Amino acid sequence: MGKKKIGTRKILCDTNIFIEIIKGNETIKQQFEEAKELIAINPIIKAELYAGAGSKKEFLALKKALKLYTNCLLDIDTSKIFEQLIDSFAQSHNLKSPDGLIASTAIAYNLRLWTLNVSDFVFIDEIEFYKP
């Protein structure tokens, strides 16, 4: 059986995907390996991962590893989209700021979102999910 075609559009990788890799989830590791050249992150994802580092050594290893992926900065367009998402969904769908910033990055940069928490984003029509 040949490799699954994953396309060429970048994939914003939610924090929970990295956590599964760190925890040793072999299925996620394999899926990540197949898509690694398309992986993108943002400062929120980096901050969430850094906050979970158990030691300085783990923090430095994460910092080095994350440099391999496209870093989508939170620019003006991303901020405007974030404000619109929070205005629309903070009360009605309990959209939290970190998830709003992840969603706004995916929309602003036209990225597919790879997450294990689809329910955190499913109400945002502009989000296209990556499903390996």
C-alpha positions in Angstrom: 0.0 0.0 0.0 1.4 3.4 -1.0 1.7 6.5 1.1 -1.4 8.5 1.7 -1.5 11.7 -0.2 -1.5 14.6 2.3 -1.5 17.5 -0.1 0.8 20.5 -0.2 -1.0 23.0 1.9 0.6 23.6 5.3 -0.9 22.1 8.5 -1.2 24.0 11.8 -0.4 21.4 14.4 -2.3 21.9 17.6 -0.5 21.5 20.9 -2.2 18.2 21.7 -0.6 16.5 18.7 2.9 17.4 20.0 1.9 16.2 23.5 0.8 12.8 22.0 4.2 12.5 20.3 6.0 13.3 23.6 3.9 10.7 25.3 5.0 8.1 22.7 1.8 7.7 20.7 3.2 5.7 17.8 0.2 6.3 15.5 0.5 10.1 15.8 4.3 9.9 15.5 4.0 8.0 12.2 1.3 10.4 10.9 3.4 13.4 12.0 6.5 12.0 10.3 4.6 11.7 7.0 3.4 15.3 7.2 6.5 16.9 8.9 7.5 19.1 6.0 4.1 20.7 6.0 3.9 21.4 9.8 3.3 24.9 11.0 3.1 26.2 14.6 2.4 29.6 16.2 3.6 31.3 19.3 0.6 30.1 21.4 1.4 26.4 20.5 5.0 27.1 21.4 4.1 28.7 24.7 1.8 25.9 25.7 4.5 23.3 25.0 7.1 25.4 26.8 4.8 25.7 29.8 4.6 21.9 30.0 8.3 21.3 29.9 9.4 19.5 33.1 12.9 20.8 33.1 15.3 23.2 31.6 16.8 20.4 29.5 13.3 19.5 28.2 12.5 23.1 27.5 15.8 23.5 25.5 15.0 20.3 23.5 11.5 21.6 22.7 12.9 25.0 21.6 15.4 23.3 19.3 12.8 20.9 17.8 10.2 23.5 17.2 12.7 25.6 15.1 12.2 23.0 12.4 8.7 24.0 11.7 7.1 27.1 10.0 6.3 29.6 12.7 3.2 31.7 11.9 3.4 34.9 13.8 0.4 36.6 15.3 0.2 39.6 12.9 -2.5 42.3 12.4 -4.7 40.0 10.2 -4.5 37.2 12.7 -5.4 39.6 15.5 -8.4 41.0 13.6 -9.7 37.5 12.9 -9.1 36.6 16.6 -11.2 39.5 17.7 -14.0 38.5 15.4 -13.9 34.9 16.6 -13.9 35.9 20.3 -16.8 38.3 19.6 -18.7 35.6 17.8 -18.0 32.5 19.9 -16.6 33.2 23.4 -20.0 33.3 25.0 -22.0 31.0 22.7 -19.4 28.2 22.3 -17.0 28.9 25.2 -14.1 29.6 22.8 -11.0 30.2 24.9 -8.3 32.7 24.0 -5.6 30.1 23.1 -7.9 28.2 20.9 -9.1 31.4 19.3 -5.5 32.4 18.5 -4.9 28.9 17.0 -8.1 29.1 14.9 -7.3 32.7 13.8 -3.8 31.6 12.7 -5.2 28.7 10.7 -7.7 31.1 9.0 -5.2 34.0 8.4 -2.5 31.7 6.9 -4.9 29.4 5.1 -3.7 26.3 7.0 -5.5 23.1 7.7 -5.8 22.4 11.5 -4.6 19.1 12.9 -6.1 18.7 16.4 -7.5 15.9 18.6 -10.0 18.4 20.0 -12.1 19.1 17.0 -15.0 20.1 19.2 -13.1 23.1 20.3 -13.1 24.4 16.7 -15.9 22.7 14.8 -18.3 25.7 15.0 -15.9 27.9 13.1 -16.9 27.5 9.4 -13.6 28.8 8.1 -11.5 26.0 9.7 -10.5 23.0 7.5 -9.4 20.1 9.6 -6.5 17.9 8.6 -7.4 14.2 9.1 -4.5 11.9 8.5 
